[in-house]
Amino acid sequence: MSQRTSAAVCGAAGRMGREVIGALLEAGDIDLRAAIDRQHCGEDAAVLAGKLACGVLVEADLRQVLERTRPEVVVDFSVPDAVLGNAITALECGTRPVIGATGLGPDELKQLDSMGRELGLPVFVAPNFAIGAVLMMRFAEQAARFLPDVEIIELHHDRKLDSPSGTALLTAQRIEAARREAGRTALALPENCVEKAPGARGARHEITGGVPVHSVRLPGFVAHQEVIFGGTGQTLTLRHDSIDRSSFMPGVVLAARRVASLPPGLTLGLEKLLE
């Protein structure tokens, strides 16, 4: 018989949170102990997710809930402003964070890594839980060794608060690492290059490894990304499309099951669970 895992969900009333609630309830070996959100407090989390009532009501106070229910894992798909505080609270309560919410920068990741190591608890962060997105990033790393000139276009729904997306940033960083390892450099911008509108050439910063990233926010999209490589007389385009939030759920369930087996401190990226 497989070992059972107990879990809580932050951002439980949001669109991703509801998907996560449903996926955990259907997993069979995960016990949902708590649902945290400032919206829909007092409502049954399973009913919000379109399932039969499970008796777990949405509550607002994360620390109070974790201290009472003592889940092994807290899955966080809340908002960028809350994710760091949620993770710190989870660690202080002895709970392992599985973070899908975006908004964590390099400094925040270092802070969580240090705190996790100090407390002997793993912290798992994945900018994207879709298996296809993980493969896209891996293929982009391989291509960058041979085609160093590249730009990224990421397209998301109009309610996504942060840009560029965490997936785009991680893709760009891995492309730059692959180029550096292979001794390849991208073409420099033409001298006296003029952006008639600021940012027209895309976000280009040290955290993107110098890879231009363009962000699109429109209704009708869910989560999509193109990585476009250019070479002499040719282009190569890698594209991943999540057309439904259910595409992320196998990765979320896998992370909830596997996080306890990870070493203390930060583990970044779903591919670390697939190796």
Backbone as numpy.savetxt, mean C-alpha at the origin, in Angstrom:
# Nx Ny Nz CAx CAy CAz Cx Cy Cz
-5.09 -28.99 11.06 -5.94 -27.79 11.06 -5.06 -26.54 11.06
-5.37 -25.58 10.17 -4.53 -24.38 10.07 -4.69 -23.51 11.30
-3.63 -22.77 11.62 -3.66 -21.88 12.77 -4.52 -20.67 12.46
-5.33 -20.26 13.44 -6.22 -19.12 13.25 -5.51 -17.83 13.65
-5.92 -16.75 13.01 -5.38 -15.42 13.28 -6.52 -14.50 13.68
-6.30 -13.67 14.69 -7.30 -12.69 15.08 -6.90 -11.33 14.53
-7.89 -10.56 14.06 -7.58 -9.33 13.35 -8.57 -8.22 13.68
-8.08 -6.98 13.56 -8.91 -5.79 13.60 -8.68 -5.03 12.30
-9.63 -4.17 11.94 -9.54 -3.39 10.70 -9.73 -1.92 11.00
-8.76 -1.08 10.62 -8.88 0.38 10.70 -9.39 0.91 9.37
-10.24 1.91 9.44 -10.86 2.41 8.22 -11.95 1.48 7.75
-12.60 0.82 8.71 -13.53 -0.27 8.39 -14.76 0.19 7.61
-15.13 1.47 7.73 -16.34 1.94 7.05 -16.07 2.48 5.66
-14.80 2.60 5.28 -14.46 3.08 3.94 -14.65 2.00 2.89
-14.47 2.38 1.64 -14.67 1.42 0.56 -13.69 0.26 0.63
-12.40 0.55 0.84 -11.43 -0.53 0.98 -11.64 -1.28 2.29
-11.97 -0.56 3.35 -12.19 -1.21 4.63 -13.30 -2.23 4.57
-14.37 -1.89 3.90 -15.49 -2.83 3.77 -15.09 -4.07 2.98
-14.30 -3.87 1.92 -13.79 -5.02 1.17 -12.94 -5.92 2.06
-12.09 -5.29 2.88 -11.22 -6.06 3.77 -12.05 -6.84 4.79
-13.05 -6.19 5.37 -13.93 -6.88 6.32 -14.52 -8.13 5.67
-15.06 -7.97 4.48 -15.66 -9.11 3.78 -14.66 -10.21 3.50
-13.45 -9.83 3.06 -12.42 -10.83 2.74 -11.97 -11.59 3.97
-11.78 -10.89 5.08 -11.35 -11.56 6.32 -12.42 -12.50 6.83
-13.68 -12.09 6.74 -14.77 -12.95 7.19 -14.87 -14.22 6.34
-14.55 -14.08 5.05 -14.64 -15.23 4.15 -13.40 -16.11 4.18
-12.31 -15.64 4.80 -11.04 -16.39 4.76 -11.14 -17.74 5.45
-11.95 -17.83 6.48 -12.13 -19.12 7.16 -11.20 -19.36 8.33
-10.01 -18.78 8.29 -9.05 -19.00 9.37 -8.67 -17.69 10.06
-9.45 -16.63 9.84 -9.19 -15.33 10.46 -10.42 -14.90 11.25
-10.22 -14.58 12.51 -11.30 -14.13 13.37 -11.31 -12.60 13.43
-12.39 -11.99 12.97 -12.52 -10.54 13.05 -12.94 -10.17 14.47
-12.07 -9.46 15.16 -12.36 -9.08 16.54 -12.79 -7.64 16.70
-12.40 -6.76 15.77 -12.72 -5.35 15.95 -12.73 -4.63 14.61
-13.53 -3.56 14.54 -13.61 -2.68 13.37 -13.57 -1.25 13.86
-12.64 -0.48 13.33 -12.42 0.88 13.84 -12.64 1.90 12.73
-13.48 2.89 13.02 -13.72 4.00 12.10 -14.50 5.07 12.85
-14.35 6.31 12.44 -15.13 7.39 13.06 -16.52 7.51 12.46
-16.72 6.85 11.34 -18.03 6.84 10.69 -18.75 5.53 11.00
-20.07 5.57 11.02 -20.91 4.38 11.19 -20.66 3.66 12.52
-20.26 4.40 13.54 -20.05 3.78 14.85 -21.34 3.14 15.35
-21.20 1.96 15.93 -22.35 1.22 16.46 -23.00 0.30 15.46
-22.61 0.39 14.19 -23.18 -0.49 13.17 -22.35 -1.76 13.05
-23.00 -2.84 12.64 -22.31 -4.11 12.48 -21.38 -4.03 11.27
-20.10 -4.37 11.48 -19.10 -4.24 10.41 -19.42 -5.14 9.23
-19.90 -6.34 9.51 -20.20 -7.27 8.42 -21.37 -6.77 7.58
-22.36 -6.19 8.21 -23.51 -5.65 7.47 -23.05 -4.51 6.55
-22.15 -3.67 7.04 -21.59 -2.60 6.20 -20.90 -3.18 4.98
-20.29 -4.36 5.15 -19.57 -5.01 4.05 -20.49 -5.85 3.17
-21.79 -5.81 3.44 -22.74 -6.57 2.62 -22.84 -8.02 3.01
-22.44 -8.35 4.24 -22.48 -9.73 4.72 -23.51 -9.85 5.84
-23.75 -11.08 6.28 -24.62 -11.30 7.43 -23.94 -10.76 8.69
-24.73 -10.26 9.61 -24.20 -9.67 10.83 -23.28 -10.64 11.55
-22.17 -10.10 12.08 -21.19 -10.94 12.79 -21.06 -10.54 14.25
-21.71 -9.46 14.66 -21.64 -9.04 16.05 -20.49 -8.11 16.38
-19.63 -7.82 15.40 -18.53 -6.88 15.61 -19.00 -5.50 15.18
-19.11 -4.59 16.15 -19.62 -3.25 15.86 -18.47 -2.28 15.61
-18.70 -1.31 14.75 -17.70 -0.30 14.45 -17.54 0.62 15.68
-16.28 0.86 16.07 -15.97 1.73 17.19 -14.92 2.75 16.76
-14.79 3.85 17.52 -13.93 4.95 17.10 -12.58 4.98 17.78
-12.45 4.48 19.00 -11.22 4.63 19.78 -10.31 3.41 19.58
-9.28 3.58 18.75 -8.42 2.46 18.39 -7.73 1.86 19.61
-7.11 2.67 20.42 -6.37 2.15 21.57 -7.30 1.37 22.51
-8.43 1.94 22.81 -9.38 1.28 23.71 -9.83 -0.06 23.15
-10.10 -0.09 21.84 -10.56 -1.33 21.20 -9.46 -2.39 21.22
-8.23 -1.99 20.87 -7.14 -2.96 20.83 -6.82 -3.51 22.22
-6.87 -2.65 23.24 -6.58 -3.12 24.59 -7.66 -4.08 25.09
-8.89 -3.91 24.60 -9.97 -4.80 25.04 -10.00 -6.11 24.26
-9.79 -6.04 22.92 -9.98 -7.23 22.09 -8.68 -8.00 21.83
-7.53 -7.34 21.96 -6.22 -7.97 21.81 -6.06 -8.79 20.51
-6.31 -8.19 19.35 -6.07 -8.93 18.10 -4.57 -9.08 17.83
-4.22 -10.09 17.07 -2.81 -10.28 16.69 -2.38 -9.32 15.59
-3.34 -8.94 14.74 -3.05 -8.13 13.55 -4.06 -7.00 13.45
-3.60 -5.81 13.04 -4.53 -4.76 12.68 -4.24 -4.35 11.24
-5.25 -4.48 10.39 -5.13 -4.13 8.97 -5.64 -2.70 8.81
-4.81 -1.83 8.25 -5.13 -0.40 8.19 -5.30 0.07 6.75
-6.53 0.45 6.42 -6.83 1.12 5.15 -7.56 2.42 5.45
-7.05 3.16 6.42 -7.66 4.43 6.80 -7.11 5.55 5.92
-7.03 6.76 6.46 -6.60 7.93 5.67 -5.14 8.27 5.96
-4.46 8.97 5.02 -3.03 9.26 5.21 -2.69 9.95 6.53
-3.55 10.86 6.98 -3.25 11.60 8.21 -3.27 10.73 9.45
-3.94 9.58 9.39 -4.12 8.74 10.58 -3.19 7.55 10.63
-2.59 7.17 9.49 -1.93 5.87 9.41 -0.74 5.74 10.35
0.09 6.77 10.47 1.26 6.68 11.35 0.82 6.52 12.80
-0.10 7.36 13.25 -0.59 7.26 14.62 -1.24 5.92 14.90
-1.99 5.40 13.92 -2.61 4.09 14.10 -1.56 3.00 14.29
-0.50 3.04 13.48 0.54 2.02 13.56 1.28 2.09 14.89
1.56 3.30 15.35 2.23 3.45 16.64 1.35 2.91 17.77
0.07 3.24 17.72 -0.86 2.73 18.73 -0.91 1.21 18.71
-0.98 0.64 17.50 -1.03 -0.82 17.38 0.21 -1.46 18.00
1.38 -0.93 17.70 2.61 -1.48 18.25 2.64 -1.35 19.77
2.21 -0.22 20.28 2.19 -0.02 21.73 1.24 -0.99 22.41
0.22 -1.44 21.68 -0.74 -2.41 22.23 -0.34 -3.85 21.95
0.85 -4.04 21.35 1.33 -5.40 21.08 0.72 -6.05 19.87
0.18 -5.24 18.95 -0.49 -5.75 17.75 0.36 -5.47 16.52
0.39 -6.40 15.58 1.22 -6.27 14.38 0.45 -5.50 13.30
0.98 -4.37 12.83 0.28 -3.61 11.78 0.52 -4.21 10.39
-0.55 -4.29 9.62 -0.51 -4.57 8.19 -1.11 -3.34 7.52
-0.28 -2.57 6.82 -0.67 -1.24 6.38 -0.82 -1.19 4.86
-2.04 -0.85 4.44 -2.31 -0.61 3.03 -2.61 0.85 2.77
-2.93 1.58 3.84 -3.17 3.02 3.70 -1.89 3.72 3.27
-2.02 4.71 2.41 -0.85 5.45 1.94 -0.61 6.69 2.80
0.51 7.33 2.60 0.82 8.54 3.33 2.07 8.45 4.17
2.70 7.28 4.22 3.93 7.13 5.00 5.14 7.49 4.14
5.93 8.45 4.61 7.16 8.82 3.93 8.35 8.07 4.48
9.54 8.31 3.93 10.74 7.61 4.38 11.00 7.76 5.88
10.80 8.94 6.40 11.05 9.16 7.83 10.08 8.37 8.70
8.82 8.34 8.28 7.81 7.59 9.05 8.10 6.10 8.99
8.52 5.61 7.83 8.86 4.19 7.72 10.04 3.83 8.61
11.04 4.71 8.65 12.18 4.47 9.54 11.74 4.45 11.00
10.83 5.32 11.35 10.33 5.37 12.72 9.62 4.07 13.09
8.79 3.56 12.19 8.08 2.32 12.46 9.03 1.12 12.49
10.04 1.15 11.62 11.03 0.08 11.63 11.76 0.05 12.97
12.18 1.20 13.43 12.90 1.29 14.70 12.00 0.84 15.86
10.77 1.29 15.86 9.85 0.95 16.94 9.52 -0.55 16.94
9.32 -1.10 15.75 9.04 -2.53 15.65 10.20 -3.37 16.15
11.42 -2.98 15.78 12.60 -3.72 16.26 12.72 -3.62 17.78
12.47 -2.43 18.32 12.58 -2.23 19.75 11.56 -3.08 20.52
10.36 -3.21 19.98 9.29 -3.95 20.66 9.24 -5.42 20.24
10.07 -5.80 19.26 10.08 -7.19 18.81 8.86 -7.56 17.99
8.30 -6.57 17.25 7.09 -6.81 16.46 7.32 -6.43 15.00
6.78 -7.23 14.07 6.90 -6.87 12.65 5.90 -5.79 12.27
6.28 -5.00 11.28 5.41 -4.00 10.67 5.42 -4.27 9.17
4.26 -4.57 8.60 4.20 -4.87 7.17 3.49 -3.75 6.44
4.15 -3.21 5.40 3.59 -2.12 4.60 3.65 -2.53 3.13
2.53 -2.40 2.44 2.49 -2.69 1.01 1.77 -1.55 0.29
2.45 -0.84 -0.59 1.77 0.20 -1.37 0.66 -0.37 -2.25
0.79 -1.64 -2.62 -0.21 -2.27 -3.48 -0.29 -3.75 -3.13
-1.51 -4.24 -2.91 -1.71 -5.63 -2.53 -2.12 -6.51 -3.71
-2.15 -5.96 -4.93 -2.51 -6.75 -6.10 -1.29 -7.50 -6.62
-1.44 -8.79 -6.85 -0.32 -9.62 -7.34 0.21 -9.08 -8.67
-0.70 -8.65 -9.55 -0.28 -8.13 -10.85 0.57 -6.88 -10.73
0.26 -6.03 -9.74 1.06 -4.81 -9.54 2.46 -5.15 -9.06
2.56 -6.17 -8.22 3.88 -6.63 -7.77 4.71 -7.11 -8.96
4.08 -7.87 -9.85 4.79 -8.36 -11.04 5.19 -7.20 -11.95
4.30 -6.20 -12.09 4.64 -5.03 -12.91 5.90 -4.35 -12.39
5.99 -4.18 -11.07 7.18 -3.55 -10.49 8.43 -4.39 -10.73
8.28 -5.69 -10.62 9.43 -6.58 -10.84 9.90 -6.50 -12.28
8.95 -6.52 -13.24 9.30 -6.42 -14.66 9.94 -5.06 -14.96
9.45 -4.01 -14.30 10.02 -2.67 -14.52 11.47 -2.62 -14.06
11.77 -3.25 -12.94 13.16 -3.31 -12.47 14.05 -3.97 -13.52
13.57 -5.07 -14.10 14.36 -5.79 -15.11 14.57 -4.93 -16.34
13.50 -4.27 -16.79 13.60 -3.46 -18.01 14.53 -2.26 -17.84
14.55 -1.69 -16.64 15.35 -0.49 -16.39 16.84 -0.74 -16.55
17.26 -1.97 -16.43 18.68 -2.30 -16.60 19.12 -2.15 -18.06
18.15 -2.17 -18.98 18.45 -2.11 -20.40 17.88 -0.86 -21.07
16.79 -0.33 -20.51 16.15 0.87 -21.04 16.02 1.87 -19.89
17.04 2.67 -19.65 17.03 3.53 -18.46 16.12 4.74 -18.54
15.66 5.10 -19.73 14.80 6.28 -19.88 13.34 5.88 -19.71
12.70 6.41 -18.67 11.39 5.90 -18.29 10.58 6.97 -17.58
9.28 6.94 -17.75 8.35 7.78 -17.00 7.16 6.92 -16.56
6.51 7.37 -15.49 5.39 6.62 -14.90 4.14 7.48 -14.93
3.05 6.88 -15.34 1.73 7.51 -15.24 0.88 6.64 -14.33
0.40 7.24 -13.23 -0.50 6.49 -12.35 -1.86 7.17 -12.35
-2.92 6.35 -12.40 -4.28 6.85 -12.54 -5.15 6.24 -11.45
-5.80 7.10 -10.67 -6.63 6.63 -9.57 -7.95 7.40 -9.52
-8.86 6.88 -8.72 -10.16 7.51 -8.53 -10.01 8.91 -7.92
-11.02 9.71 -8.08 -10.93 11.12 -7.70 -10.91 11.36 -6.19
-11.16 10.33 -5.39 -11.16 10.50 -3.94 -9.83 10.10 -3.30
-8.88 9.68 -4.09 -7.57 9.35 -3.53 -6.89 10.64 -3.11
-6.46 10.68 -1.84 -6.00 11.94 -1.26 -4.54 12.27 -1.56
-3.71 11.25 -1.77 -2.27 11.51 -1.92 -1.83 11.28 -3.36
-0.80 12.00 -3.74 -0.18 11.78 -5.05 1.28 12.22 -4.98
2.19 11.54 -5.69 1.94 10.31 -6.43 1.54 9.15 -5.51
1.02 8.11 -6.09 0.62 6.95 -5.32 1.84 6.24 -4.72
1.61 5.49 -3.66 2.69 4.71 -3.07 3.27 3.71 -4.04
2.43 3.14 -4.88 2.91 2.18 -5.89 3.85 2.85 -6.87
3.48 4.05 -7.33 4.33 4.77 -8.28 5.67 5.13 -7.66
5.65 5.59 -6.41 6.90 5.94 -5.74 7.80 4.73 -5.58
7.23 3.61 -5.16 8.04 2.40 -4.97 8.58 1.90 -6.30
7.76 1.96 -7.35 8.22 1.56 -8.68 9.39 2.42 -9.12
9.26 3.74 -8.94 10.32 4.66 -9.35 11.61 4.39 -8.57
11.49 4.16 -7.28 12.67 3.91 -6.46 13.37 2.61 -6.88
12.60 1.61 -7.22 13.20 0.34 -7.64 13.81 0.43 -9.03
13.21 1.23 -9.89 13.80 1.48 -11.20 15.16 2.15 -11.04
15.23 3.17 -10.20 16.50 3.88 -9.99 17.55 2.96 -9.39
17.15 2.10 -8.44 18.10 1.16 -7.85 18.62 0.19 -8.91
17.74 -0.27 -9.80 18.15 -1.20 -10.86 19.08 -0.51 -11.85
18.79 0.75 -12.20 19.66 1.49 -13.12 21.04 1.69 -12.50
21.06 2.04 -11.22 22.33 2.28 -10.54 23.16 1.00 -10.49
22.52 -0.11 -10.18 23.23 -1.39 -10.11 23.80 -1.79 -11.46
23.05 -1.46 -12.53 23.49 -1.81 -13.88 24.43 -0.76 -14.48
24.68 0.33 -13.76 25.54 1.38 -14.29 24.93 2.16 -15.42
23.59 2.27 -15.42 22.90 2.99 -16.49 22.33 4.30 -15.94
22.33 5.33 -16.76 21.76 6.61 -16.36 20.77 7.09 -17.43
19.74 7.80 -16.97 18.75 8.33 -17.90 19.30 9.57 -18.58
18.72 9.91 -19.71 19.09 11.13 -20.42 18.76 12.34 -19.55
19.62 13.35 -19.59 19.37 14.58 -18.86 18.32 15.41 -19.61
17.63 16.26 -18.87 16.69 17.17 -19.52 17.46 18.11 -20.46
16.83 18.50 -21.56 17.50 19.47 -22.45 17.83 20.76 -21.71
18.91 21.40 -22.09 19.26 22.69 -21.47 18.14 23.70 -21.71
17.90 24.53 -20.70 16.88 25.58 -20.79 15.48 25.02 -21.01
15.25 23.78 -20.50 13.92 23.18 -20.59 12.93 24.07 -19.85
11.78 24.36 -20.47 10.79 25.26 -19.89 9.50 24.50 -19.64
9.02 24.54 -18.39 7.71 24.00 -18.06 6.72 25.16 -18.07
5.84 25.20 -19.06 4.88 26.30 -19.16 3.89 26.28 -18.00
3.68 25.10 -17.45 2.92 24.95 -16.20 3.78 24.13 -15.25
3.94 24.58 -14.00 4.79 23.84 -13.05 4.37 22.37 -12.94
5.36 21.49 -13.03 5.08 20.06 -12.92 4.66 19.40 -14.22
4.74 20.15 -15.32 4.30 19.59 -16.61 5.12 18.37 -17.00
6.39 18.33 -16.58 7.22 17.18 -16.89 7.10 16.08 -15.84
6.15 16.23 -14.94 5.93 15.19 -13.94 6.75 15.42 -12.69
6.29 14.84 -11.58 7.04 14.92 -10.33 8.40 14.27 -10.52
9.45 15.04 -10.23 10.81 14.54 -10.43 11.60 15.00 -9.20
11.87 14.06 -8.31 12.40 14.42 -6.99 13.32 13.30 -6.54
14.08 13.57 -5.48 14.98 12.52 -4.98 14.22 11.29 -4.53
12.98 11.46 -4.02 12.24 10.27 -3.57 11.69 9.46 -4.74
11.70 10.02 -5.97 11.32 9.25 -7.15 12.54 8.73 -7.89
13.73 8.97 -7.34 14.94 8.55 -8.04 15.14 9.27 -9.34
14.52 10.46 -9.46 14.65 11.20 -10.70 13.73 10.72 -11.81
12.89 9.73 -11.53 11.95 9.22 -12.54 10.71 10.12 -12.53
10.35 10.73 -13.66 9.14 11.56 -13.69 7.89 10.72 -13.45
7.02 11.22 -12.57 5.77 10.53 -12.23 4.61 11.49 -12.47
3.61 11.05 -13.23 2.43 11.84 -13.54 1.22 11.21 -12.85
0.44 12.02 -12.15 -0.72 11.52 -11.41 -2.02 12.01 -12.04
-2.93 11.08 -12.27 -4.27 11.39 -12.79 -5.29 11.01 -11.72
-6.24 11.90 -11.45 -7.30 11.65 -10.47 -8.65 11.97 -11.14
-9.39 10.91 -11.49 -10.66 11.09 -12.19 -11.67 10.04 -11.75
-12.95 10.38 -11.73 -13.96 9.35 -11.48 -13.93 8.31 -12.59
-14.24 7.08 -12.22 -14.23 5.99 -13.19 -13.02 5.09 -13.07
-11.91 5.62 -12.53 -10.73 4.80 -12.29 -10.81 4.15 -10.91
-10.09 3.05 -10.76 -9.87 2.44 -9.44 -8.39 2.63 -9.11
-7.50 1.79 -9.69 -6.05 1.93 -9.50 -5.36 1.37 -10.73
-4.57 2.21 -11.39 -3.95 1.83 -12.65 -2.56 2.47 -12.73
-1.66 1.82 -13.45 -0.33 2.39 -13.61 0.30 1.94 -14.91
0.93 2.89 -15.60 1.73 2.59 -16.79 3.18 2.98 -16.51
4.10 2.12 -16.90 5.52 2.41 -16.84 6.01 2.38 -18.29
6.42 3.53 -18.80 6.75 3.66 -20.23 8.26 3.87 -20.37
8.91 2.93 -21.03 10.34 2.99 -21.32 10.54 3.44 -22.76
11.54 4.27 -22.99 11.85 4.71 -24.35 13.29 4.40 -24.71
13.49 3.94 -25.92 14.83 3.66 -26.44 14.90 4.06 -27.90
16.04 3.91 -28.50 16.21 4.30 -29.90 15.26 3.49 -30.78
14.31 4.18 -31.38 13.38 3.53 -32.31 12.38 2.60 -31.67
12.18 2.69 -30.35 11.26 1.75 -29.70 10.75 2.29 -28.36
9.61 1.76 -27.93 9.10 2.00 -26.58 8.62 0.67 -26.02
8.62 0.60 -24.71 8.09 -0.56 -24.00 7.16 -0.06 -22.91
5.91 -0.53 -22.89 4.94 -0.10 -21.90 4.48 -1.28 -21.06
4.62 -1.12 -19.75 4.08 -2.08 -18.79 2.87 -1.44 -18.13
1.75 -2.11 -18.09 0.54 -1.52 -17.50 -0.16 -2.55 -16.62
-0.60 -2.06 -15.47 -1.43 -2.88 -14.59 -2.71 -2.13 -14.28
-3.84 -2.85 -14.30 -5.14 -2.26 -14.02 -5.84 -3.06 -12.93
-6.20 -2.40 -11.85 -7.13 -2.96 -10.88 -8.48 -2.36 -11.19
-9.37 -3.16 -11.73 -10.68 -2.65 -12.13 -11.72 -2.86 -11.03
-11.31 -3.53 -9.95 -12.19 -3.73 -8.82 -11.33 -3.91 -7.57
-11.82 -3.42 -6.44 -11.04 -3.50 -5.20 -10.84 -4.93 -4.72
-11.63 -5.85 -5.25 -11.43 -7.26 -4.89 -10.07 -7.77 -5.33
-9.42 -7.08 -6.28 -8.10 -7.51 -6.75 -7.05 -7.45 -5.65
-7.28 -6.61 -4.64 -6.31 -6.46 -3.55 -6.50 -7.48 -2.43
-7.64 -8.15 -2.40 -7.99 -8.92 -1.20 -7.14 -10.19 -0.99
-6.77 -10.95 -2.03 -5.89 -12.09 -1.76 -4.58 -11.68 -1.09
-4.03 -10.54 -1.51 -2.80 -10.06 -0.90 -3.00 -9.62 0.53
-4.14 -8.98 0.83 -4.44 -8.55 2.20 -4.56 -9.75 3.12
-5.30 -10.76 2.67 -5.47 -11.96 3.49 -4.14 -12.67 3.70
-3.33 -12.75 2.66 -2.01 -13.36 2.78 -1.17 -12.63 3.82
-1.18 -11.31 3.78 -0.40 -10.52 4.73 -0.90 -10.72 6.15
-2.21 -10.77 6.34 -2.76 -10.98 7.68 -2.34 -12.34 8.23
-2.27 -13.32 7.36 -1.87 -14.67 7.79 -0.37 -14.75 8.07
0.43 -14.03 7.29 1.88 -14.24 7.32 2.66 -13.24 8.17
2.04 -12.14 8.57 2.80 -11.08 9.23 3.48 -11.57 10.51
2.85 -12.49 11.22 3.44 -12.97 12.48 4.75 -13.71 12.26
4.99 -14.22 11.04 6.21 -14.97 10.75 7.35 -14.06 10.30
7.08 -12.76 10.14 8.11 -11.84 9.68 9.01 -11.41 10.84
10.25 -11.00 10.53 11.15 -10.53 11.60 10.70 -9.19 12.15
11.12 -8.83 13.35 10.76 -7.53 13.92 11.25 -6.39 13.02
10.48 -5.31 13.01 10.81 -4.17 12.18 10.02 -4.17 10.90
10.42 -3.31 9.96 9.67 -3.07 8.74 9.94 -4.11 7.66
8.86 -4.59 7.05 8.93 -5.35 5.80 8.08 -4.59 4.80
8.69 -4.22 3.67 8.02 -3.36 2.69 7.81 -4.11 1.38
6.56 -4.25 0.98 6.24 -4.83 -0.33 5.70 -6.24 -0.26
4.62 -6.48 -1.00 3.96 -7.79 -0.99 4.87 -8.89 -1.53
5.79 -8.51 -2.43 6.67 -9.54 -3.01 7.49 -10.27 -1.95
7.71 -9.63 -0.80 8.48 -10.28 0.26 7.74 -11.49 0.82
6.43 -11.53 0.65 5.63 -12.67 1.12 5.49 -13.74 0.03
5.91 -13.41 -1.19 5.76 -14.33 -2.31 7.05 -15.06 -2.64
8.16 -14.66 -2.01 9.46 -15.25 -2.33 9.61 -16.62 -1.70
